Amino acid sequence: MAFEARAVARYVRMSPQKVRLVADRVRGMRAVDALTALRFMPQAAARPMYKVIRSAIANAEENIGLDPEDLYIAELKVDGGPMMKRWRAGARGRYKPILKRSSHITVVLSEEVEE
């Protein structure tokens, strides 16, 4: 039976579209390798993603007693959070909406089963 550990970061003040670009690069990787890859990515979304994966590894160690070397990213999901709605003045007395988006990042780590 494979154990799973999860961690969630909610209300991350970044567009889900931009966070998904980083998530697609590390999905399915071993957890330790993903942390190394995220550390050297130039994207701003790599920082909260790093924190969530690190938290999931800590949860796996503390709550289940798993070895971090045996963990891989079984599920990595980025959902849209609430939007802050702002506006900017436009031409001819109109206004232009500005949507400040946020994201929810969910990471599920699973143990690699050796046959």
N, C-alpha and C positions, 0 to 999 in steps of 0.2 A: 504494500500500500504506500503510495507516494503522498507525502505531506505537502501542504501548500501554505505559504505565508503571504500576506498581502499588506499593502500600505496605500493610502490615498492622500493626495494633496488636493485640497479644494480651494476654489476662488483664487487660482494663480492668475495674476493680472497680465495675461498674454493671450493673443489670439489662438484658438484651438488649431487653426490651419498651420500656424508657424510651429506650434508645439508638436504637431503630428509629423512634420518633416524630420524632426529629431527622433521621435518615437519610432519611425519606420527604419531608421538606421540601426537601432539597437534591439529591436524586437527579435526574440528567438535566441539571442546571444547568451553565453554564460554570464552570470551576474557580475563576477569580478572583471571579466573582459569588457562588459558594458560600462562599468565605472571608469575603467582606464580610457576607453574611447570617448566618453562624455567629458572627461577632464580636459581633453585637447581639442574639443569642438569649439569653433568661434561663435556659434549661435547662442543668443541669450537664453533660449529655452533649455539649453543643456544643463544649466545650473539647477533649476527646480527638478528636472528629471533625475539628475545625479542624487539630489537629496531624497527623493522618493524611493529610488532603488536602494540607496544606503539604509534607509529606514526599514524597508522590507527585509533586507539582509539581517538587520539588528533584530527584527521581530522573529525571524526564523531561528536565529541563534538563541535568543532569550526565552521565547515561548515554547518552541518545539525542540530545541537542542540540535539543530541541523548544522552541518559544516558548510561554511560559505563557498568553499571550492566546489561543492556538489550541486549548487543551485544554478538554475537557468531561468530566463524570463519566459514563463508559460503564457502570460497574458499581459498586454500593455495597451491600455485603452485611454484615449483622450476625448473627453466629452466637453461640450460647450457649457459654460456657466452663465450666470446672469450678466446682462449687458448694462453698463452705465450709459444713459442716454444724455448726450450733451448737444449743444447746437452752436453754430457759428453764423454770423450775419452774412447773407448773400446779396446779390444784386437786386435792385428794384424792390427793396423792403422785404425780401423773402429771407428764409433761414435755411441753412444746410445742416442736416443731422450728422452728428458724429457718434458712432457706436464704439464705446470702449469695452472690448470683449474680455471675457475671463474664461478659464479652463478648469476642468477637474481631471486630474491624472490618477489613474488606478493601475497599480502594478501587482501582479500575482507571480510569485516565485515558486517553482516546484523543484523537487529533488530528482536528479538524474538517476534512474534505476539501472544498476549494472546487472547484466544477464549472466 
